[in-house]
């Protein structure tokens, strides 16, 4: 039977790479959630009446400016 050995730096490096990958994936998921929420909120603004916009303190022009922005722009 063959013995397998590995150095601690290899194991540590592997785990660090895995954590980095998971972290990158988490950041991607977080961005997708933010972008989805922006899209949903902007669509809701687009469907509001002038009276509803006035209730939340926005003019039609301000609402139009906001909902015309692409989802990736804050």
C-alpha positions in Angstrom: 0.0 0.0 0.0 1.4 3.4 -0.9 1.6 6.2 1.6 0.3 9.6 0.7 1.8 12.6 2.3 1.0 16.2 1.8 2.6 19.3 3.2 0.6 21.6 5.4 1.2 24.5 2.9 -0.4 22.5 0.2 -3.4 21.7 2.4 -3.6 25.3 3.7 -3.2 26.6 0.1 -6.0 24.3 -1.1 -8.4 25.4 1.7 -7.5 29.0 1.2 -8.3 28.7 -2.6 -11.6 27.0 -1.7 -12.5 29.8 0.8 -11.5 32.4 -1.8 -13.7 30.6 -4.4 -16.6 30.4 -2.0 -16.1 34.1 -1.1 -16.2 35.0 -4.8 -19.3 33.0 -5.2 -20.9 34.6 -2.2 -20.1 38.1 -3.6 -21.6 37.1 -6.9 -24.8 35.8 -5.3 -25.0 39.0 -3.2 -24.7 41.2 -6.3 -27.4 39.2 -8.1 -29.7 39.7 -5.1 -29.0 43.4 -5.0 -29.6 43.8 -8.8 -32.8 41.8 -8.5 -34.1 44.0 -5.7 -33.2 47.2 -7.7 -35.0 45.9 -10.7 -38.1 45.0 -8.7 -38.2 48.3 -6.9 -37.7 50.3 -10.1 -40.5 48.3 -11.8 -42.7 49.1 -8.8 -41.9 52.8 -9.2 -42.8 52.7 -12.8 -46.3 51.4 -12.0 -47.1 54.0 -9.3 -49.6 56.8 -9.9 -48.6 60.5 -9.4 -50.5 60.4 -6.1 -48.6 57.4 -4.8 -45.3 59.0 -5.8 -46.3 62.2 -4.0 -47.0 60.1 -0.9 -43.5 58.8 -0.9 -42.0 62.2 -1.7 -41.0 61.7 -5.4 -42.0 63.6 -8.4 -42.8 61.9 -11.7 -39.5 63.1 -13.1 -37.5 61.7 -10.2 -39.3 58.4 -10.5 -38.7 58.3 -14.2 -35.0 59.0 -13.8 -34.8 56.2 -11.2 -36.6 53.5 -13.2 -34.8 54.2 -16.4 -31.4 53.4 -14.8 -30.0 50.0 -15.5 -30.2 47.5 -12.7 -26.5 47.5 -12.1 -26.4 51.2 -11.3 -27.1 52.2 -7.7 
